[in-house]
Amino acid sequence: MGYSDESIVRDTSELTMLLAEHGLVVVPGLIRDSDSFIEFVQQLGSVVTSPFLSEVVTGTGITRLEHSTSEGELRASGGIVFESGWHNDATFLEEPPAISILWCENAPEVGGDTVFCDASFAMTSFSDQFLGFLRTLHGVHSSGGSFSTSGAYGVNQVFGATPRWKDETGLQAVHPAIVTSPFSGDECVYLNPSYTQRLQELTHLESAQILELVFRTLFMDEHLVRLTWHDRMMVIWDNSRIAHRAVNQGVVGTRRMLHCNIRMAA
């Protein structure tokens, strides 16, 4: 995890360098307000508009994630915090975003952390033989398990965002199980429990067992970093390399975030 000063806001080449080195960059306190955030993200590349969330300002691709649900309220409701399952953003798209960004508009007094997993570093926990096998496989990614009336956000009360549904089939894309980071050039495991439904070349039983092994290894503690938010903190990460999840817990106060996904400039 890398930290950056104000030069990153003026020079996007430094951001590219830091993403190559660390995969995830923390920029504390330099983005003053939502207008500054919009201005910053628009210089990075083309925004990826969410098919399932409303934009804060039309055409910006920026969505707001907000909740003030206490631990007791969350437990009593049996609900879930939006994006509390492990995922890389929007892998159900044919061209997923290269960069993901969260900016903290308002941090809660307690709770609301985000956990990140470095799927490039996690490669070292697999044997060469197993990685060779994974390189021959492709993951089938779908939005249907989350963003549909029968998906996680359809059958549970959701705090933090109000997704809108498409249909029961959802959006679907196929990607290699191991991809190369556009920033570092390193290989990364590109499978996640929220959107990867199965491995294309295997039977459903084989696929389920292999994915269980991959996820159990991928999300071991030594591959993770947990971040506690502060007002005006911004985090930028390589979406091919870094998986993340919101911690499914209540908060004291209000957690209000702006989120954006970016495709790399040509």
VOBA-1610 file (N, C-alpha, C; in pm, whole numbers, padded with zeros to 5 digits, always signed):
BEGIN
Met+00085-00119+00000Met+00000+00000+00000Met+00088+00123+00000Gly+00064+00216-00095Gly+00144+00336-00104Gly+00066+00459-00061Tyr+00136+00555-00006Tyr+00078+00684+00030Tyr+00133+00790-00064Ser+00050+00891-00094Ser+00094+00994-00187Ser+00061+01132-00133Asp+00137+01232-00184Asp+00113+01370-00146Asp+00038+01440-00259Glu+00031+01574-00253Glu-00052+01650-00345Glu-00006+01641-00490Ser+00116+01597-00517Ser+00164+01590-00655Ser+00083+01491-00738Ile+00022+01393-00673Ile-00056+01294-00747Ile-00179+01355-00811Val-00231+01462-00750Val-00350+01528-00803Val-00314+01606-00929Arg-00189+01652-00939Arg-00146+01732-01054Arg-00083+01646-01163Asp-00028+01530-01128Asp+00052+01452-01223Asp+00005+01307-01222Thr-00073+01269-01322Thr-00128+01133-01324Thr-00020+01029-01353Ser+00094+01070-01409Ser+00201+00973-01434Ser+00255+00919-01302Glu+00253+01000-01197Glu+00296+00951-01066Glu+00199+00846-01014Leu+00069+00867-01038Leu-00030+00768-00997Leu-00005+00635-01066Thr+00022+00638-01195Thr+00051+00515-01270Thr+00172+00443-01212Met+00274+00519-01176Met+00395+00460-01118Met+00365+00396-00982Leu+00286+00464-00899Leu+00253+00411-00766Leu+00164+00288-00776Leu+00070+00288-00871Leu-00015+00171-00890Leu+00068+00051-00936Ala+00167+00076-01020Ala+00254-00032-01064Ala+00333-00091-00948Glu+00378-00005-00856Glu+00461-00050-00745Glu+00379-00113-00633His+00265-00053-00600His+00191-00093-00480His+00054-00155-00509Gly-00007-00122-00622Gly-00141-00171-00652Gly-00251-00088-00591Leu-00222-00023-00478Leu-00322+00056-00405Leu-00253+00179-00348Val-00317+00295-00366Val-00258+00422-00324Val-00356+00496-00234Val-00309+00543-00119Val-00389+00622-00026Val-00349+00767-00039Val-00448+00853-00060Val-00424+00997-00073Val-00505+01067+00036Pro-00443+01103+00147Pro-00519+01159+00259Pro-00542+01309+00249Gly-00671+01348+00247Gly-00708+01487+00273Gly-00688+01589+00164Leu-00648+01548+00042Leu-00618+01648-00061Leu-00739+01686-00145Ile-00835+01595-00158Ile-00957+01626-00232Ile-01055+01690-00134Arg-01087+01817-00156Arg-01161+01896-00057Arg-01311+01869-00056Asp-01369+01846-00177Asp-01514+01834-00187Asp-01549+01751-00310Ser-01679+01729-00331Ser-01723+01643-00441Ser-01687+01703-00577Asp-01690+01834-00590Asp-01652+01897-00718Asp-01505+01869-00750Ser-01419+01876-00649Ser-01277+01847-00669Ser-01257+01701-00707Phe-01337+01612-00647Phe-01328+01470-00679Phe-01368+01445-00824Ile-01477+01507-00867Ile-01522+01491-01006Ile-01414+01540-01102Glu-01355+01656-01072Glu-01250+01712-01157Glu-01129+01618-01164Phe-01093+01558-01051Phe-00978+01469-01047Phe-01001+01344-01132Val-01115+01277-01113Val-01135+01149-01182Val-01149+01169-01333Gln-01198+01284-01375Gln-01219+01305-01519Gln-01088+01318-01595Gln-00978+01347-01526Gln-00849+01358-01595Gln-00779+01222-01609Leu-00834+01118-01545Leu-00765+00989-01543Leu-00795+00903-01666Gly-00912+00920-01726Gly-00953+00835-01837Gly-01104+00841-01850Ser-01162+00748-01923Ser-01307+00748-01941Ser-01373+00676-01823Val-01479+00736-01771Val-01549+00677-01657Val-01634+00559-01702Val-01654+00464-01613Val-01740+00349-01638Val-01868+00371-01561Thr-01977+00394-01630Thr-02105+00419-01566Thr-02163+00289-01514Ser-02203+00286-01387Ser-02260+00165-01328Ser-02395+00134-01392Pro-02417+00009-01434Pro-02549-00028-01485Pro-02655-00037-01376Phe-02611-00036-01249Phe-02704-00069-01141Phe-02720+00039-01034Leu-02640+00146-01039Leu-02648+00251-00939Leu-02664+00386-01007Ser-02739+00475-00944Ser-02760+00609-00998Ser-02636+00695-00975Glu-02607+00782-01071Glu-02494+00873-01061Glu-02529+00993-00972Val-02430+01045-00902Val-02447+01167-00825Val-02475+01284-00918Val-02394+01294-01025Val-02414+01392-01132Val-02410+01315-01263Thr-02513+01328-01345Thr-02524+01252-01469Thr-02401+01273-01556Gly-02348+01162-01605Gly-02234+01166-01696Gly-02099+01156-01628Thr-02096+01161-01495Thr-01967+01155-01425Thr-01926+01013-01390Gly-02022+00920-01387Gly-01993+00783-01345Gly-01975+00767-01196Ile-01995+00874-01120Ile-01971+00872-00975Ile-02100+00838-00901Thr-02090+00743-00810Thr-02205+00702-00729Thr-02176+00729-00581Arg-02281+00740-00503Arg-02266+00765-00359Arg-02305+00639-00281Leu-02221+00602-00184Leu-02247+00491-00093Leu-02261+00551+00046Glu-02375+00529+00111Glu-02400+00596+00239Glu-02487+00509+00329His-02446+00498+00456His-02536+00440+00555His-02494+00483+00695Ser-02592+00480+00784Ser-02570+00517+00925Ser-02635+00413+01015Thr-02631+00288+00969Thr-02697+00177+01038Thr-02609+00126+01152Ser-02663+00123+01273Ser-02587+00075+01387Ser-02571-00077+01382Glu-02479-00128+01464Glu-02457-00273+01472Glu-02586-00345+01510Gly-02658-00290+01609Gly-02782-00352+01653Gly-02888-00353+01546Glu-02901-00243+01472Glu-02999-00235+01364Glu-02966-00332+01252Leu-02838-00342+01220Leu-02797-00434+01114Leu-02826-00578+01153Arg-02795-00612+01277Arg-02818-00748+01325Arg-02968-00780+01330Ala-03047-00684+01379Ala-03191-00707+01391Ala-03259-00722+01255Ser-03209-00651+01157Ser-03270-00655+01024Ser-03229-00779+00945Gly-03114-00838+00982Gly-03061-00948+00904Gly-03008-00903+00769Gly-02986-00771+00754Gly-02943-00717+00627Gly-02794-00724+00605Ile-02750-00668+00493Ile-02608-00668+00457Ile-02568-00527+00413Val-02440-00498+00431Val-02383-00373+00381Val-02347-00393+00234Phe-02380-00294+00153Phe-02351-00301+00010Phe-02203-00327-00015Glu-02176-00422-00105Glu-02041-00462-00145Glu-01959-00518-00029Ser-02025-00591+00061Ser-01953-00653+00173Ser-01900-00792+00137Gly-01923-00837+00014Gly-01861-00959-00035Gly-01737-00927-00115Trp-01640-01018-00115Trp-01516-00995-00191Trp-01546-00981-00340His-01484-00882-00403His-01504-00862-00546His-01398-00769-00604Asn-01376-00783-00733Asn-01315-00679-00815Asn-01431-00609-00885Asp-01423-00481-00903Asp-01537-00407-00956Asp-01574-00448-01098Ala-01704-00476-01115Ala-01767-00489-01247Ala-01700-00589-01340Thr-01656-00704-01287Thr-01594-00804-01374Thr-01697-00874-01463Phe-01826-00843-01444Phe-01930-00895-01532Phe-01938-00816-01662Leu-01857-00711-01678Leu-01850-00636-01803Leu-01743-00696-01894Glu-01763-00684-02025Glu-01663-00733-02120Glu-01530-00659-02103Glu-01539-00529-02071Glu-01419-00450-02045Glu-01431-00389-01905Pro-01389-00461-01802Pro-01398-00408-01665Pro-01309-00285-01648Pro-01337-00204-01548Pro-01253-00086-01523Pro-01111-00124-01485Ala-01016-00038-01522Ala-00876-00057-01483Ala-00849-00003-01344Ile-00919+00107-01311Ile-00894+00177-01185Ile-01025+00191-01108Ser-01018+00169-00977Ser-01131+00193-00888Ser-01091+00299-00785Ile-01186+00384-00749Ile-01156+00494-00658Ile-01269+00509-00557Leu-01233+00526-00430Leu-01327+00565-00325Leu-01274+00692-00258Trp-01365+00786-00239Trp-01332+00909-00165Trp-01429+00921-00049Cys-01375+00944+00069Cys-01457+00949+00190Cys-01506+01091+00214Glu-01634+01112+00190Glu-01696+01241+00213Glu-01720+01264+00362Asn-01758+01155+00430Asn-01781+01163+00575Asn-01751+01027+00638Ala-01654+01024+00729Ala-01618+00899+00796Ala-01700+00883+00924Pro-01747+00762+00953Pro-01818+00740+01080Pro-01721+00746+01198Glu-01776+00764+01315Glu-01692+00763+01435Glu-01630+00626+01458Val-01709+00522+01431Val-01664+00383+01449Val-01718+00301+01333Gly-01638+00207+01284Gly-01684+00112+01183Gly-01670+00165+01041Gly-01721+00085+00946Gly-01719+00125+00807Gly-01587+00100+00735Asp-01502+00012+00789Asp-01372-00016+00727Asp-01389-00088+00593Thr-01283-00082+00513Thr-01275-00159+00388Thr-01150-00246+00394Val-01161-00370+00347Val-01048-00462+00344Val-01009-00485+00199Phe-00878-00485+00173Phe-00826-00502+00038Phe-00736-00626+00033Cys-00739-00695-00081Cys-00657-00815-00102Cys-00571-00797-00226Asp-00442-00822-00214Asp-00349-00812-00326Asp-00340-00948-00395Ala-00409-00960-00509Ala-00417-01087-00580Ala-00291-01118-00659Ser-00201-01022-00669Ser-00070-01048-00730Ser+00024-01109-00626Phe+00029-01048-00508Phe+00109-01104-00399Phe+00061-01244-00362Ala-00070-01266-00369Ala-00128-01396-00332Ala-00081-01508-00426Met-00032-01473-00544Met+00017-01576-00637Met+00127-01659-00574Thr+00201-01600-00481Thr+00313-01672-00420Thr+00266-01784-00328Ser+00138-01787-00295Ser+00085-01891-00206Ser+00034-02013-00282Phe+00037-02007-00414Phe-00002-02122-00497Phe+00123-02188-00554Ser+00115-02318-00575Ser+00226-02389-00637Ser+00235-02354-00785Asp+00354-02373-00843Asp+00372-02348-00986Asp+00281-02439-01069Gln+00264-02562-01023Gln+00179-02656-01097Gln+00034-02610-01098Phe-00013-02562-00982Phe-00152-02516-00975Phe-00171-02389-01058Leu-00076-02297-01052Leu-00085-02176-01133Leu-00086-02208-01282Gly-00006-02307-01321Gly-00007-02351-01460Gly-00144-02400-01502Phe-00212-02471-01412Phe-00348-02519-01439Phe-00444-02400-01451Leu-00435-02304-01357Leu-00525-02188-01361Leu-00508-02106-01489Arg-00387-02101-01541Arg-00362-02023-01663Arg-00437-02079-01784Thr-00483-02203-01776Thr-00557-02265-01887Thr-00708-02241-01874Leu-00751-02175-01766Leu-00893-02164-01736Leu-00945-02022-01753His-01078-02012-01766His-01147-01884-01776His-01263-01880-01677Gly-01280-01766-01613Gly-01391-01749-01522Gly-01512-01689-01594Val-01629-01742-01563Val-01755-01687-01614Val-01810-01594-01505His-01815-01465-01535His-01855-01364-01438His-01995-01314-01472Ser-02078-01297-01370Ser-02216-01253-01392Ser-02260-01159-01281Ser-02342-01061-01317Ser-02401-00970-01218Ser-02522-01032-01150Gly-02573-01143-01204Gly-02700-01199-01158Gly-02701-01244-01014Gly-02584-01289-00961Gly-02581-01335-00823Gly-02592-01224-00722Ser-02572-01101-00767Ser-02582-00985-00677Ser-02695-00893-00718Phe-02692-00845-00843Phe-02783-00740-00888Phe-02904-00798-00962Ser-02985-00873-00893Ser-03110-00923-00950Ser-03207-00945-00835Thr-03333-00965-00866Thr-03432-00982-00761Thr-03409-01108-00679Ser-03340-01207-00738Ser-03310-01329-00664Ser-03166-01331-00613Gly-03089-01225-00642Gly-02950-01217-00599Gly-02938-01162-00458Ala-02813-01146-00414Ala-02786-01104-00276Ala-02854-00972-00241Tyr-02859-00879-00339Tyr-02917-00749-00311Tyr-03068-00747-00334Gly-03121-00858-00384Gly-03265-00868-00403Gly-03336-00936-00288Val-03269-01029-00223Val-03334-01108-00117Val-03298-01057+00022Asn-03203-00964+00031Asn-03163-00909+00161Asn-03191-00759+00166Gln-03213-00709+00286Gln-03216-00564+00304Gln-03074-00513+00291Val-03053-00411+00208Val-02920-00363+00175Val-02900-00223+00232Phe-02788-00203+00300Phe-02754-00073+00355Phe-02631-00019+00283Gly-02632+00107+00250Gly-02517+00168+00186Gly-02542+00212+00044Ala-02636+00151-00024Ala-02671+00189-00161Ala-02807+00128-00193Thr-02869+00178-00297Thr-02998+00124-00341Thr-02981+00077-00485Pro-02938-00047-00504Pro-02919-00097-00640Pro-03053-00107-00713Arg-03050-00086-00842Arg-03168-00112-00925Arg-03141-00240-01004Trp-03247-00317-01031Trp-03229-00448-01091Trp-03240-00440-01242Lys-03175-00532-01310Lys-03191-00544-01455Lys-03286-00661-01484Asp-03233-00781-01487Asp-03316-00898-01509Asp-03250-01016-01440Glu-03312-01131-01449Glu-03261-01247-01377Glu-03134-01305-01440Thr-03114-01281-01568Thr-02995-01333-01635Thr-02873-01250-01597Gly-02888-01120-01597Gly-02778-01032-01560Gly-02679-01014-01674Leu-02579-00932-01649Leu-02471-00912-01744Leu-02366-01020-01723Gln-02305-01068-01832Gln-02211-01179-01820Gln-02091-01157-01910Ala-01973-01195-01860Ala-01850-01185-01938Ala-01758-01298-01896Val-01668-01335-01986Val-01570-01440-01960Val-01430-01378-01964His-01351-01404-01858His-01216-01350-01849His-01120-01462-01809Pro-00992-01452-01846Pro-00893-01550-01799Pro-00888-01555-01646Ala-00864-01673-01592Ala-00855-01688-01446Ala-00734-01614-01390Ile-00631-01598-01471Ile-00514-01519-01434Ile-00492-01414-01543Val-00484-01288-01502Val-00463-01179-01597Val-00334-01105-01561Thr-00294-01015-01648Thr-00175-00933-01625Thr-00217-00791-01590Ser-00164-00738-01483Ser-00193-00601-01443Ser-00147-00504-01552Pro-00234-00408-01592Pro-00192-00310-01692Pro-00089-00210-01638Phe-00069-00209-01507Phe+00023-00114-01445Phe+00159-00177-01414Ser+00158-00291-01347Ser+00284-00354-01306Ser+00334-00458-01406Gly+00244-00512-01487Gly+00280-00623-01576Gly+00286-00756-01506Asp+00254-00759-01374Asp+00256-00884-01298Asp+00124-00960-01316Glu+00131-01090-01298Glu+00009-01172-01306Glu-00073-01158-01178Cys-00205-01171-01193Cys-00297-01162-01080Cys-00406-01267-01097Val-00448-01327-00987Val-00565-01414-00990Val-00688-01325-01008Tyr-00767-01354-01112Tyr-00879-01266-01147Tyr-01011-01341-01133Leu-01035-01386-01012Leu-01157-01458-00977Leu-01207-01401-00846Asn-01339-01387-00830Asn-01392-01332-00705Asn-01527-01394-00672Pro-01557-01409-00543Pro-01680-01481-00503Pro-01810-01410-00540Ser-01807-01278-00556Ser-01931-01205-00583Ser-01979-01224-00727Tyr-01887-01229-00822Tyr-01926-01229-00963Tyr-01882-01351-01042Thr-01779-01425-00996Thr-01736-01544-01071Thr-01830-01659-01040Gln-01908-01700-01138Gln-02005-01808-01118Gln-01941-01945-01129Arg-01849-01961-01224Arg-01789-02092-01247Arg-01666-02077-01335Leu-01592-02186-01349Leu-01480-02192-01442Leu-01527-02261-01569Gln-01510-02195-01680Gln-01574-02235-01805Gln-01538-02375-01850Glu-01412-02415-01833Glu-01366-02542-01889Glu-01398-02663-01802Leu-01451-02643-01680Leu-01472-02752-01585Leu-01619-02781-01565Thr-01648-02898-01509Thr-01785-02928-01469Thr-01821-02838-01351His-01949-02828-01321His-01992-02743-01210His-01933-02791-01077Leu-01924-02923-01059Leu-01867-02977-00935Leu-01719-02945-00927Glu-01646-02971-01036Glu-01502-02939-01037Glu-01479-02790-01015Ser-01559-02710-01082Ser-01546-02565-01072Ser-01566-02517-00929Ala-01671-02567-00864Ala-01701-02524-00727Ala-01586-02559-00632Gln-01527-02676-00650Gln-01420-02718-00561Gln-01292-02638-00585Ile-01260-02612-00711Ile-01140-02534-00742Ile-01157-02390-00694Leu-01274-02331-00717Leu-01297-02193-00673Leu-01291-02182-00521Glu-01343-02281-00451Glu-01336-02280-00305Glu-01190-02277-00258Leu-01106-02359-00320Leu-00964-02362-00286Leu-00897-02228-00319Val-00927-02174-00437Val-00867-02047-00477Val-00905-01937-00379Phe-01033-01927-00344Phe-01077-01818-00256Phe-01023-01836-00114Arg-01015-01959-00066Arg-00961-01983+00068Arg-00814-01939+00074Thr-00741-01960-00035Thr-00600-01921-00040Thr-00585-01771-00064Leu-00662-01721-00157Leu-00652-01581-00198Leu-00673-01486-00081Phe-00773-01516+00003Phe-00813-01423+00107Phe-00756-01459+00245Met-00640-01522+00246Met-00569-01545+00372Met-00523-01411+00429Asp-00512-01405+00561Asp-00481-01279+00629Asp-00355-01211+00576Glu-00255-01290+00540Glu-00127-01232+00499Glu-00135-01159+00365His-00246-01175+00293His-00264-01106+00165His-00351-00981+00178Leu-00393-00948+00301Leu-00496-00845+00322Leu-00441-00723+00394Val-00507-00609+00370Val-00484-00488+00449Val-00622-00428+00477Arg-00641-00387+00604Arg-00770-00328+00645Arg-00751-00179+00665Leu-00839-00100+00603Leu-00826+00045+00606Leu-00942+00107+00683Thr-00910+00194+00777Thr-01009+00274+00849Thr-01015+00412+00785Trp-01134+00455+00751Trp-01151+00578+00675Trp-01145+00702+00764His-01098+00811+00703His-01102+00944+00765His-01160+01041+00663Asp-01216+01148+00710Asp-01274+01247+00620Asp-01174+01289+00513Arg-01223+01294+00388Arg-01148+01341+00270Arg-01033+01248+00230Met-01028+01128+00284Met-00929+01029+00239Met-00976+00970+00107Met-00883+00955+00013Met-00912+00892-00115Met-00822+00770-00132Val-00879+00661-00182Val-00802+00540-00211Val-00825+00503-00357Ile-00715+00477-00427Ile-00717+00444-00570Ile-00647+00310-00586Trp-00706+00219-00664Trp-00640+00089-00678Trp-00655+00030-00817Asp-00563-00059-00846Asp-00559-00137-00970Asp-00666-00245-00957Asn-00773-00233-01036Asn-00888-00322-01021Asn-00860-00465-01067Ser-00757-00485-01147Ser-00722-00622-01186Ser-00645-00693-01076Arg-00575-00617-00994Arg-00486-00674-00893Arg-00547-00676-00753Ile-00632-00580-00723Ile-00683-00563-00586Ile-00831-00596-00579Ala-00864-00696-00498Ala-01004-00723-00463Ala-01034-00652-00331His-01160-00627-00305His-01194-00553-00183His-01333-00591-00135Arg-01361-00553-00011Arg-01495-00568+00042Arg-01515-00469+00156Ala-01638-00421+00169Ala-01675-00343+00288Ala-01699-00441+00402Val-01656-00404+00523Val-01680-00491+00639Val-01829-00485+00673Asn-01891-00601+00683Asn-02036-00608+00705Asn-02067-00587+00853Gln-02061-00461+00894Gln-02089-00427+01033Gln-02158-00291+01037Gly-02225-00264+01148Gly-02286-00134+01165Gly-02182-00027+01193Val-02228+00097+01193Val-02138+00209+01218Val-02196+00297+01328Val-02110+00375+01389Val-02152+00484+01478Val-02132+00612+01400Gly-02238+00681+01365Gly-02229+00798+01279Gly-02270+00762+01137Thr-02223+00839+01042Thr-02260+00819+00901Thr-02136+00794+00817Arg-02144+00691+00734Arg-02037+00660+00637Arg-02088+00704+00500Arg-02023+00805+00443Arg-02066+00858+00313Arg-01946+00863+00219Met-01955+00787+00109Met-01843+00772+00017Met-01888+00807-00125Leu-01793+00852-00206Leu-01813+00862-00350Leu-01725+00758-00415His-01781+00691-00516His-01713+00579-00581His-01712+00601-00731Cys-01602+00564-00795Cys-01593+00578-00941Cys-01500+00472-00997Asn-01531+00426-01117Asn-01447+00333-01190Asn-01400+00400-01319Ile-01275+00371-01359Ile-01212+00437-01473Ile-01152+00335-01568Arg-01176+00356-01698Arg-01100+00284-01799Arg-00976+00366-01831Met-00868+00299-01861Met-00743+00370-01889Met-00755+00453-02015Ala-00693+00571-02010Ala-00688+00655-02129Ala-00606+00584-02236Ala-00651+00599-02360Ala-00580+00534-02471Ala-00442+00594-02494
//
